[in-house]
Amino acid sequence: MYDRFARWDDDGTWAKIEKALQGEADAAGDLDWAAQADSTIMRAHQHAAGARKGG
């Protein structure tokens, strides 16, 4: 599965899909181009790291 993902990334398939979807959403007025996302405010659950206690 990763091989296909990587191949599509290399050959520009993902960029084409993104461009098409953005074009459709923009034409429908569904995009807010002023929005931002900042991952520094995302909090992970305390167990997200997967380490076991006492291990």
LINQUI-V793711 format. One record per backbone hydrogen bond with DSSP energy under -0.5 kcal/mol. CO is the residue of the C=O (numbers start at 1). NH is the residue of the N-H. E is the energy in kcal/mol with one decimal. If there is no record, write none. Layout:
co=[CO:CO]
nh=[NH:NH]
e=[E:E]
This chain:
co=[1:2:3:4:5:6:7:8:8:8:9:12:13:14:15:16:17:18:19:20:21:22:23:24:25:26:31:32:37:38:39:45:47:52]
nh=[5:6:7:8:9:10:11:12:13:14:12:16:17:18:19:20:21:22:23:24:25:26:27:28:30:29:33:35:39:41:42:48:50:55]
e=[-2.1:-3.2:-2.5:-2.8:-2.0:-2.6:-2.5:-0.6:-1.5:-1.0:-0.6:-2.1:-2.4:-2.8:-2.4:-2.3:-2.7:-2.7:-2.2:-2.2:-2.5:-2.8:-2.2:-1.6:-2.9:-1.2:-0.7:-1.8:-0.5:-1.6:-1.4:-2.3:-1.0:-1.2]
